[in-house]
């Protein structure tokens, strides 16, 4: 079964020291290598900051496009991993290993499979 591990964190209010950036990135690179080597990795990406987001809504058949993310929340979606694992418990195990769980929160969502027949 496939699960999407959504990585949320609070936006940085100030630039961290280079040593801190290097340490955090080392954690991310190690996690990324581990999940890829495990065989459960399907896809994953980091997202650009919310300041680069564009939101689209259809209102009365017309496109309404606004700058920024859809929701005003404290935490923002920063990236995701798509994994193919036997069950939710295994997806939770991988989410718990992700540095995003330590610095923010992880949302684990099963992928819906539609019957095409």
C-alpha positions as CSV (number, residue, x, y, z in Angstrom):
1,X,0.0,0.0,0.0
2,X,1.2,3.5,-0.8
3,X,1.3,6.3,1.8
4,X,2.3,9.9,1.4
5,X,4.5,11.2,4.2
6,X,3.8,15.0,4.3
7,X,6.5,17.0,6.0
8,X,5.4,20.2,7.8
9,X,7.4,22.7,9.7
10,X,7.2,26.3,10.9
11,X,8.8,28.8,8.5
12,X,12.2,30.1,9.6
13,X,12.0,33.6,11.1
14,X,15.8,34.1,10.8
15,X,18.7,32.4,9.1
16,X,20.3,29.7,11.2
17,X,24.1,29.5,11.6
18,X,25.9,27.6,8.8
19,X,26.9,24.8,11.3
20,X,23.3,24.2,12.2
21,X,22.3,24.1,8.5
22,X,25.1,21.6,7.8
23,X,24.0,19.4,10.8
24,X,20.4,19.4,9.8
25,X,21.1,18.7,6.1
26,X,23.3,15.8,7.1
27,X,20.3,14.3,8.9
28,X,18.2,14.7,5.8
29,X,20.7,13.2,3.5
30,X,21.2,10.2,5.8
31,X,17.4,9.7,6.0
32,X,17.0,10.1,2.2
33,X,19.7,7.5,1.6
34,X,18.2,5.1,4.0
35,X,14.7,5.3,2.7
36,X,15.9,4.9,-0.9
37,X,18.1,1.9,-0.1
38,X,15.2,0.2,1.9
39,X,13.2,-0.4,-1.2
40,X,10.0,1.4,0.1
41,X,10.9,4.7,-1.6
42,X,8.6,5.6,-4.6
43,X,9.1,9.4,-4.9
44,X,9.9,12.4,-2.8
45,X,10.7,16.1,-3.2
46,X,11.4,19.2,-1.2
47,X,9.2,22.2,-2.0
48,X,10.2,25.8,-2.6
49,X,9.1,28.2,0.2
50,X,5.4,29.2,0.5
51,X,6.3,32.7,-0.9
52,X,6.6,31.0,-4.3
53,X,3.2,29.3,-4.1
54,X,0.2,30.1,-6.2
55,X,-3.3,29.1,-5.4
56,X,-6.1,28.6,-7.9
57,X,-9.8,28.4,-7.3
58,X,-12.7,28.2,-9.7
59,X,-15.5,30.6,-8.9
60,X,-18.5,30.6,-11.3
61,X,-16.4,29.0,-13.9
62,X,-13.7,31.6,-13.7
63,X,-10.1,31.1,-12.5
64,X,-9.2,33.1,-9.4
65,X,-5.4,33.0,-8.9
66,X,-3.7,34.3,-5.8
67,X,-0.2,34.4,-4.6
68,X,0.7,32.2,-1.6
69,X,-0.5,29.0,-0.1
70,X,-4.1,28.0,0.2
71,X,-4.2,27.8,4.0
72,X,-3.1,30.2,6.6
73,X,-1.4,27.9,9.1
74,X,1.5,28.0,11.5
75,X,3.2,25.1,9.8
76,X,3.8,24.9,6.1
77,X,4.1,21.9,3.8
78,X,7.8,21.6,3.0
79,X,8.0,18.3,1.1
80,X,6.9,14.7,0.9
81,X,8.0,11.1,0.5
82,X,5.8,8.6,-1.2
83,X,6.4,5.1,0.1
84,X,5.1,1.7,-0.8
85,X,4.9,-0.4,2.5
86,X,2.8,-3.3,3.8
87,X,0.8,-1.2,6.3
88,X,0.2,2.0,8.3
89,X,2.6,0.9,11.1
90,X,5.5,0.6,8.6
91,X,4.6,4.0,7.2
92,X,4.6,5.4,10.7
93,X,8.0,3.9,11.4
94,X,9.4,5.6,8.3
95,X,7.7,8.9,9.2
96,X,9.2,8.7,12.8
97,X,12.7,8.3,11.3
98,X,12.3,11.4,9.2
99,X,14.0,14.6,10.5
100,X,10.8,16.4,9.7
101,X,9.2,14.6,12.7
102,X,11.8,16.1,15.0
103,X,11.6,19.7,13.6
104,X,7.9,19.8,12.8
105,X,5.2,17.3,12.1
106,X,4.4,14.5,9.7
107,X,1.0,13.7,8.2
108,X,0.7,10.2,6.9
109,X,-2.0,9.7,4.3
110,X,-2.9,6.5,2.3
111,X,-3.1,6.9,-1.4
112,X,-6.5,6.1,-2.8
113,X,-6.6,3.5,-5.6
114,X,-9.6,3.9,-7.9
115,X,-11.0,1.0,-9.8
116,X,-10.6,1.7,-13.5
117,X,-12.7,-1.2,-14.6
